[in-house]
Amino acid sequence: MRALIANGHGGAEVLELRADHPDPVPEAHDLLIEVHACALNPVDTKIRMGALGEREAPFVLGFDVSGVVRALGSDVTDFDVGDEVYAALSLIRDGACADLVCVDARLAARKPRRIDHVHAAALPLVTLTAWEALFDRCRLGTDEVALIHAGAGGVGHVALQLAKQRGARVLTTAGRPETQALCRKFGADVVIDYRESDFVAAVMEETQGLGCAVVFDTVGGDVFDRSLDCVAVNGRMATIVFNESTSITPKLFAKSATLHFEFMGVPGIHGVGRDRHAEILRLAAEFADMETLRPHVGRVISLDEVAAAHADLEAGRSIGKTVVQLR
């Protein structure tokens, strides 16, 4: 089969498109999926660089998939050959930048009916991340105020929609006219231009000095540190970025606030909570079919353009999701 493989860890030069990569063989709980589309995520570049541990080469990246079931493992009972499905794949198995991929059926769901494979592929990883951070970790409630960073990004634009659907008032950050417009399109109540203003001061002004019940950091670094000042008393903060900040304890302890780390790869790596991922994807499919969750595909590319697209991911230039269309 065709597959974009990594010959080892390093820069984008380790990626190579091959026409004769071995077909995957489904294990007992697996679906063998004919890939119609897969989406790129920042985690692809981290795995390529070896930041999440060494992988035996060659390996395949691409951890979002939408496609058609072509074979079932012996223990699979909830799907049939021919089903259209979507999933976020295990980060320690081969990904979907290939004609075929195997995924544990307990991580998958039937794709939304009203959107095509390209748009369905844009949803799984970012939706799981945003859902777990906002709802499972931070318990965002109706009428609460949430700050979601990078509201035009892959995770951010989905988190923004989910928070609005929950009934929250949503503040978000964006630095370019086109990204600010996208945030408004998806319902942001306040869009803060972080290049022109101090987002902490803007948040405190918008909340009459109270801060936000929920803060969702998708950026890390200095943004994480400064976001600690945006958390309300008894508030909750979630981050998807590893951070060793020394400010966490003094700033959050004084407000009896909590910090949550969100890494959606845990079920696929550790084998716990797989059914919860499938449940979230089933609910997300319902929202997509009701058009209350709309994936924004910023760019559609082919397999031979993936290496160049990694540079945009690493530079943070992507708006919405970049999707690889295979069929």
C-alpha positions in Angstrom: 0.0 0.0 0.0 1.0 3.7 -0.2 2.2 5.1 3.0 4.1 8.2 4.2 6.7 6.6 6.5 9.2 8.1 8.8 12.6 6.5 8.4 13.6 7.6 11.9 13.3 10.6 14.2 14.3 14.1 13.1 13.1 16.9 10.8 10.6 16.6 7.9 13.4 15.1 5.8 12.9 11.7 7.5 9.5 11.4 5.8 9.3 9.4 2.6 6.3 8.4 0.5 6.4 4.7 -0.4 4.2 2.6 -2.7 5.1 -0.8 -1.3 4.6 -0.5 2.5 3.2 -3.7 4.0 -0.6 -3.7 4.6 -1.5 -3.7 8.3 -3.1 -6.9 9.7 -6.0 -6.3 12.2 -5.7 -7.7 15.7 -8.7 -9.2 17.6 -10.2 -5.8 18.6 -9.3 -3.9 15.4 -11.0 -2.4 12.4 -9.1 -2.4 9.2 -10.0 0.9 7.7 -9.6 2.0 4.1 -8.4 5.6 4.6 -10.3 8.3 2.8 -8.9 11.2 4.7 -6.6 11.8 7.7 -5.8 15.1 9.5 -2.5 16.5 10.8 -1.9 17.6 14.3 1.0 19.1 16.2 1.5 15.8 17.9 2.6 14.3 14.5 5.6 16.6 14.6 6.4 15.7 18.2 6.3 12.0 17.5 8.4 12.5 14.3 11.0 14.4 16.4 11.0 11.7 19.1 9.7 14.0 21.8 7.2 11.4 23.0 9.7 8.5 23.0 11.6 6.5 20.5 9.7 4.6 17.8 11.1 1.7 15.8 11.5 2.9 12.2 9.8 2.9 9.8 6.6 4.2 11.3 3.5 6.0 9.9 2.2 9.3 11.3 -1.3 10.7 11.1 -3.6 10.1 14.1 -7.0 11.3 12.8 -8.9 9.1 10.3 -12.1 8.9 8.4 -12.8 6.0 6.1 -14.5 2.7 5.4 -14.3 -0.6 7.3 -12.7 -3.3 5.1 -12.1 -6.0 7.7 -13.0 -6.9 11.3 -10.9 -8.4 14.1 -12.3 -11.6 15.6 -13.6 -9.9 18.7 -15.3 -6.9 17.0 -19.2 -7.0 17.2 -20.3 -3.4 17.0 -19.3 -2.7 13.4 -19.7 -4.2 9.9 -17.6 -4.2 6.8 -18.6 -1.2 4.8 -19.4 1.1 7.7 -18.1 4.6 7.4 -16.2 5.4 10.6 -13.9 8.0 12.2 -11.4 7.8 15.0 -8.4 9.3 16.8 -5.7 6.5 16.5 -3.3 5.2 19.2 -0.2 7.4 19.3 2.0 4.3 19.7 0.7 2.4 16.6 1.0 3.3 12.9 -1.1 6.2 11.8 -3.4 7.0 8.9 -1.1 8.7 6.3 -1.5 5.5 4.3 -4.1 3.6 2.2 -5.0 1.4 5.1 -4.8 1.6 8.9 -5.8 -0.5 11.9 -7.6 1.0 14.9 -9.0 -0.5 18.1 -12.8 -0.6 17.5 -13.3 0.6 21.0 -11.7 4.0 20.0 -13.9 4.4 16.9 -17.4 5.6 16.0 -19.5 5.9 12.9 -18.7 9.1 11.1 -21.2 12.0 11.0 -23.6 11.4 8.1 -23.9 15.0 6.9 -20.3 15.8 6.4 -17.7 14.2 4.0 -14.7 12.2 5.0 -12.4 15.3 4.7 -14.3 17.2 7.3 -15.0 14.1 9.5 -11.2 13.5 9.6 -10.7 17.0 11.0 -12.7 16.2 14.2 -11.6 13.3 16.3 -8.4 14.2 18.0 -9.2 17.9 18.6 -12.8 17.1 19.7 -11.7 14.5 22.2 -9.1 17.0 23.5 -11.5 19.9 23.9 -14.3 17.7 25.3 -12.2 16.1 27.9 -10.6 19.4 28.9 -13.7 21.4 29.2 -16.3 18.9 30.4 -14.5 15.8 31.9 -11.8 17.8 33.6 -13.1 21.3 34.2 -16.8 20.6 34.4 -17.7 23.7 32.5 -21.2 24.7 33.3 -24.0 26.8 31.8 -23.6 30.5 32.3 -20.0 30.2 33.4 -17.3 32.3 31.7 -14.5 30.5 29.9 -11.2 31.7 28.4 -10.1 29.5 25.4 -6.8 30.4 23.9 -6.1 30.3 20.2 -9.8 30.1 19.2 -9.0 29.7 15.5 -6.6 26.7 16.0 -7.4 23.1 15.6 -8.3 22.4 19.2 -9.4 26.0 19.9 -12.1 26.3 17.2 -13.8 23.1 18.4 -13.5 24.0 22.1 -15.1 27.4 21.4 -18.1 25.7 19.7 -18.5 23.1 22.5 -18.3 25.8 25.2 -21.0 27.9 23.4 -23.2 24.9 23.0 -22.9 24.3 26.7 -24.2 27.8 27.3 -21.0 29.4 28.5 -19.8 32.9 27.8 -16.6 32.5 25.8 -13.6 34.8 25.7 -10.8 33.8 23.2 -7.5 35.0 21.9 -6.5 35.5 18.2 -3.8 37.7 16.6 -4.7 38.1 12.9 -7.8 39.6 11.3 -8.7 36.3 9.6 -8.4 34.3 12.8 -10.4 36.8 14.8 -13.1 36.6 12.1 -13.2 32.8 12.4 -13.5 33.0 16.2 -16.5 35.3 15.8 -18.0 33.0 13.2 -18.0 30.2 15.7 -19.7 32.3 18.3 -17.0 33.8 20.6 -18.5 36.5 22.8 -15.2 38.4 23.1 -12.1 38.1 20.8 -8.9 39.5 22.4 -6.2 40.6 20.0 -3.2 39.4 22.0 -0.8 41.2 19.7 -2.3 44.6 20.4 -3.4 44.2 24.1 -2.6 42.4 27.3 -4.9 39.5 27.4 -4.8 39.3 31.2 -5.9 42.9 31.5 -8.6 42.4 28.9 -10.0 39.3 30.7 -10.1 41.0 34.0 -11.9 44.0 32.5 -14.5 41.7 30.8 -15.1 39.8 34.0 -15.2 42.9 36.3 -12.1 41.7 38.0 -13.4 38.2 38.8 -11.6 36.1 36.3 -12.9 33.1 34.4 -14.4 29.9 35.9 -12.6 27.9 33.3 -9.3 28.7 31.4 -8.2 26.4 28.6 -4.5 26.8 27.6 -3.6 25.4 24.2 -0.4 27.4 23.8 1.9 26.9 26.8 5.0 28.8 27.8 4.4 32.4 28.9 0.8 32.2 27.9 0.3 29.4 30.4 2.0 31.4 33.2 0.0 34.5 32.5 -3.2 32.6 32.2 -2.9 31.6 35.9 -3.9 35.2 36.7 -7.1 34.8 34.7 -8.5 32.0 36.8 -11.4 32.9 39.1 -11.6 31.9 42.8 -12.6 28.2 42.8 -11.9 28.2 39.1 -10.4 25.4 37.0 -7.7 25.5 34.4 -6.7 22.9 31.8 -3.7 22.7 29.6 -2.6 20.5 26.8 1.0 21.6 27.0 3.6 20.2 29.3 4.8 23.0 31.6 7.1 23.2 34.6 6.0 26.7 35.7 7.0 27.6 39.3 4.0 29.9 39.5 1.3 27.2 39.6 1.2 26.6 43.3 1.3 30.1 44.7 -1.2 31.5 42.1 -3.8 28.7 42.2 -3.5 27.8 45.9 -4.5 31.3 46.9 -7.7 31.0 44.9 -8.5 27.4 45.8 -8.3 26.8 42.0 -7.4 23.5 40.3 -5.1 22.6 37.3 -5.8 19.8 35.0 -3.5 18.2 32.4 -5.2 17.0 29.3 -3.5 14.3 27.1 -6.1 12.6 24.9 -3.6 9.9 23.9 -3.9 8.1 27.2 -6.7 5.6 26.2 -4.8 4.5 23.1 -1.5 4.2 25.0 -2.6 2.8 28.3 -5.7 0.9 27.3 -8.0 2.7 29.8 -11.1 4.8 28.9 -11.4 3.6 25.3 -15.1 3.3 25.5 -15.3 6.9 26.7 -13.5 8.1 23.5 -16.0 6.2 21.4 -18.9 7.7 23.4 -17.6 11.3 22.9 -17.1 10.6 19.1 -20.7 9.3 18.9 -22.0 12.5 20.6 -19.8 14.7 18.4 -21.2 13.0 15.3 -24.7 13.9 16.5 -23.6 17.5 17.0 -22.0 17.6 13.5 -25.2 16.2 12.0 -27.2 18.9 13.7 -24.6 21.5 12.5 -23.8 22.7 16.0 -20.3 21.4 15.6 -18.6 22.5 12.4 -15.0 21.5 11.7 -12.9 24.2 9.9 -10.7 22.7 7.3 -8.1 25.3 6.4 -6.2 23.3 3.8 -6.6 20.0 1.9 -3.4 18.3 0.7 -2.2 15.1 -0.8 0.2 12.6 0.8 3.2 14.0 -1.0 2.5 17.5 0.5 2.6 16.3 4.2 6.3 16.9 4.8 5.9 20.6 3.8 2.7 20.9 5.9 4.7 19.8 9.0 6.6 23.1 8.8 3.4 25.1 9.0 2.3 23.0 12.0 5.6 23.6 13.8 5.5 27.4 13.1 1.9 27.7 14.3 0.7 29.0 11.0 -2.3 26.7 10.5 -5.8 27.9 10.8 -8.3 25.2 11.7 -7.2 21.7 10.5 -5.0 20.5 7.6 -6.5 17.4 6.1 -4.8 14.8 3.8 -7.3 13.5 1.2 -6.4 10.0 -0.1 -9.7 9.1 -1.9 
